[in-house]
Amino acid sequence: MGQKKLIKFAAIKQYENVLENPQAMPGKWNSFFEKLAIGPYPISLDELSVIKNNTTTNHSAIKPLTLELACGRGEYAVGLARMFPNQNFLGLDIKGNRIWKGASIANKEGIHNVAFVRTQIDQITNYFDTNEVAEIWVTFPDPQLRLSKAKKRLTHPKFLRLYQQFLQPGGIVHLKTDSPNLYLFTKTVIELFELTVITATDNLYETAFVQSNQWNEKLSIKTYYEGLNIASSNRIHYIQFKIDKDLPIAKDEILKELIAEFEVTETHDAKRERTLPKTEE
Ligand SMILES: C[S@@+](CC[C@H](N)C(=O)[O-])C[C@H]1O[C@@H](n2cnc3c(N)ncnc32)[C@H](O)[C@@H]1O
């Protein structure tokens, strides 16, 4: 492993705003962010109070929590934290050297309403209590184009069922991607499970969309991968939807058949799969 990566890994171990596979955190995130803002440090996770996010709780004391999945350097987590100081944001990713970037910026700027969890997204239900999360952003996740890898797509129903375990009723998921295939796949999932679409566009920055009432300032945040324009399409796809229905496992077989019918041609995505180095950065 390179020297630079080792230095970043060592740094995040000291950061209060980075947790690696933290245990016993469900229900504690509101208390965690209170401590992050004022100390004392180091924060003892065992001593944080658990707040049940149910109807009997005083909701005014609880700040909405938004996640950025596959956050990489965490541009969305940090950008949203700047925009909404009265809400809390968590970026999740497996790569510590990428998380280091966002966590370092937050530390430097004194932004205390954003933190990061280093983990596999598959483990996500270990970290949150029922109703603890208000919204999820999935930003430029790996499109996992091979059919055999469809279950690794972060908008596969397998993952949506995990998110549903801790999202508030009507909780919103945002997907931003440069991959037309991942966008189409996600739309197929949404239609099959009859979820509610709030906004969908295959060209986020076209003038008509930017000038429409569906545009908002959150959409202007740009991530590192967005800037790379790997798909060479110059088209960012965006879909905002609610996981507001049951997601019966029986329908996964139908999904498998539907996506097998997608013709995988020499799209930008196919090119991306061939040319993207295994370990970027
Ligand atoms: C293409 S990068 C996008 C990073 C960032 N969102 C951006 O737009 O610049 C995809 C990120 O997803 C992370 N990732 C992919 N699968 C993951 C998983 N199962 N669990 C955690 N992180 C994952 C990778 O480590 C990588 O940082």
Ligand as a Chemical Component Dictionary entry (heavy atoms), coordinates in Angstrom:
data_LIG
# 
_chem_comp.id                   LIG 
_chem_comp.type                 NON-POLYMER 
_chem_comp.pdbx_formal_charge   0 
_chem_comp.three_letter_code    LIG 
# 
loop_
_chem_comp_atom.comp_id 
_chem_comp_atom.atom_id 
_chem_comp_atom.alt_atom_id 
_chem_comp_atom.type_symbol 
_chem_comp_atom.charge 
_chem_comp_atom.model_Cartn_x 
_chem_comp_atom.model_Cartn_y 
_chem_comp_atom.model_Cartn_z 
_chem_comp_atom.pdbx_ordinal 
LIG C1  C1  C 0  -17.534 5.703  -8.469 1  
LIG S1  S1  S 1  -17.143 6.043  -6.813 2  
LIG C2  C2  C 0  -18.146 7.474  -6.442 3  
LIG C3  C3  C 0  -17.630 8.256  -5.268 4  
LIG C4  C4  C 0  -18.347 9.577  -5.017 5  
LIG N1  N1  N 0  -19.722 9.399  -4.672 6  
LIG C5  C5  C 0  -18.213 10.497 -6.200 7  
LIG O1  O1  O 0  -19.226 10.715 -6.891 8  
LIG O2  O2  O -1 -17.123 11.015 -6.415 9  
LIG C6  C6  C 0  -18.026 4.748  -6.003 10 
LIG C7  C7  C 0  -17.707 4.653  -4.521 11 
LIG O3  O3  O 0  -18.507 3.616  -3.966 12 
LIG C8  C8  C 0  -17.763 2.915  -2.992 13 
LIG N2  N2  N 0  -18.412 1.608  -2.864 14 
LIG C9  C9  C 0  -18.768 0.781  -3.865 15 
LIG N3  N3  N 0  -19.399 -0.302 -3.376 16 
LIG C10 C10 C 0  -19.442 -0.146 -2.039 17 
LIG C11 C11 C 0  -19.941 -0.912 -0.970 18 
LIG N4  N4  N 0  -20.569 -2.066 -1.182 19 
LIG N5  N5  N 0  -19.805 -0.456 0.279  20 
LIG C12 C12 C 0  -19.173 0.715  0.511  21 
LIG N6  N6  N 0  -18.676 1.501  -0.444 22 
LIG C13 C13 C 0  -18.796 1.078  -1.707 23 
LIG C14 C14 C 0  -16.346 2.892  -3.544 24 
LIG O4  O4  O 0  -15.386 2.731  -2.524 25 
LIG C15 C15 C 0  -16.266 4.275  -4.218 26 
LIG O5  O5  O 0  -15.709 5.249  -3.351 27 
# 
loop_
_chem_comp_bond.comp_id 
_chem_comp_bond.atom_id_1 
_chem_comp_bond.atom_id_2 
_chem_comp_bond.value_order 
_chem_comp_bond.pdbx_ordinal 
LIG C1  S1  SING 1  
LIG S1  C2  SING 2  
LIG S1  C6  SING 3  
LIG C2  C3  SING 4  
LIG C3  C4  SING 5  
LIG C4  N1  SING 6  
LIG C4  C5  SING 7  
LIG C5  O1  DOUB 8  
LIG C5  O2  SING 9  
LIG C6  C7  SING 10 
LIG C7  O3  SING 11 
LIG C7  C15 SING 12 
LIG O3  C8  SING 13 
LIG C8  N2  SING 14 
LIG C8  C14 SING 15 
LIG N2  C9  SING 16 
LIG N2  C13 SING 17 
LIG C9  N3  DOUB 18 
LIG N3  C10 SING 19 
LIG C10 C11 SING 20 
LIG C10 C13 DOUB 21 
LIG C11 N4  SING 22 
LIG C11 N5  DOUB 23 
LIG N5  C12 SING 24 
LIG C12 N6  DOUB 25 
LIG N6  C13 SING 26 
LIG C14 O4  SING 27 
LIG C14 C15 SING 28 
LIG C15 O5  SING 29 
# 
